[in-house]
Amino acid sequence: MSSVLPAPDISRALSRIAHEICERNNGGSSISLLGIPTRGAHLALRLAKLVEKIEGSPVQVGTLDTTLFRDDLRLKAPRALMPTKIPSLGIEGRTVILVDDVLFSGRTIRAALDALGDIGRPARVQLAVLIDRGHRELPIRADFVGKNIPTSTTQSVKVLLTELDGVDDVRVSDGGAE
């Protein structure tokens, strides 16, 4: 497994994404960040702190579990549901930025859009990902990308975060698709 994005590069990428979010949305007052568990939730919290630092005011942040909305639910091993936490100001009429660690086929984001529809109706939805590895199966693209990492479908991309793994790193290995 080789490292393709060490900790300093992850920090730089998240800082750049936070600045792009502020620029594209005229600050952070009208946005709600929704992280897709597990690692997307931690990345959303980090981005919220960075946007708060840039803008000087708190940013709405929550989580959105997509498990029950996936079209491949019966093809994968069962897993525990993660909590969906809606920010205190909700999502109605706000710009919702979905945050995930890796964008691959686009199926997780399709599930997130379906889950979001059950919660409310945002003014618009944007997507921020740390890694875009290509190989889309659906017409989905990220608005904010930390790094594009071209991979083959036989490789896997693993994002490690300090909050869960004790280290920040992105690694690519030959083996199976993630």
C-alpha positions, -999 to +999 in steps of 0.1 A: +000+000+000+016+033-011+009+067+004-004+092-021-015+120+002+003+124+035-010+144+065+004+178+054-011+175+019-045+165+035-044+196+056-035+218+026-063+202+005-089+207+033-078+243+037-081+250+000-116+233-001-127+255+029-116+287+010-133+275-022-165+268-002-164+304+013-157+319-021-184+301-040-211+306-013-203+341-002-191+330+032-204+303+055-236+317+069-260+300+045-243+266+043-249+234+061-221+207+059-234+171+060-207+145+063-213+110+051-202+085+078-177+074+086-148+094+074-169+121+056-184+130+089-150+137+104-139+156+073-171+177+075-162+187+111-127+197+100-141+217+072-166+234+095-137+245+118-117+258+089-146+278+074-154+291+109-117+303+112-119+320+078-153+336+083-153+342+120-187+327+126-200+292+133-209+268+105-238+244+106-226+208+105-242+174+107-241+138+094-262+119+068-262+081+069-269+067+034-270+030+043-307+024+038-308+044+005-281+024-012-290+004-043-264-022-034-275-028+002-283-065-003-249-071-021-228-060+009-223-073+044-247-058+069-234-029+089-247-008+118-265+023+109-248+056+118-268+084+132-281+111+109-277+144+127-294+174+111-278+208+120-298+231+143-309+254+115-320+224+094-315+223+056-346+240+043-336+268+019-299+264+028-270+253+007-261+218+017-226+206+011-223+168+012-188+158+024-173+124+017-138+109+017-136+092-017-158+097-048-157+066-069-188+052-087-212+080-075-236+055-059-230+067-023-238+103-034-269+092-052-280+075-020-271+107-001-293+127-024-322+103-018-317+105+020-315+143+018-349+143+000-365+126+030-352+153+054-361+184+035-355+206+005-323+226+004-319+256-019-290+237-035-267+208-030-229+208-035-204+180-031-170+181-014-146+151-015-111+146-003-103+122-032-118+118-066-106+086-081-128+085-113-147+055-126-182+071-123-212+049-130-236+078-125-235+114-138-222+129-105-193+152-101-177+170-071-178+207-067-148+207-044-120+182-047-089+178-025-070+157-050-078+137-082-061+104-080-064+083-112-068+046-103-077+014-119-109-004-109-088-031-093-071-007-069-085+004-036-081+038-020-080+040+018-084+073+036-070+072+071-079+100+096-064+107+130-098+106+147-103+070+137-069+056+126-044+076+146-029+091+115-038+112+084-029+095+052-044+084+018-031+051+005-036+032-027-032-005-030-037-031-057-064-056-047-101-049-048-122-019-056-134+001-026 
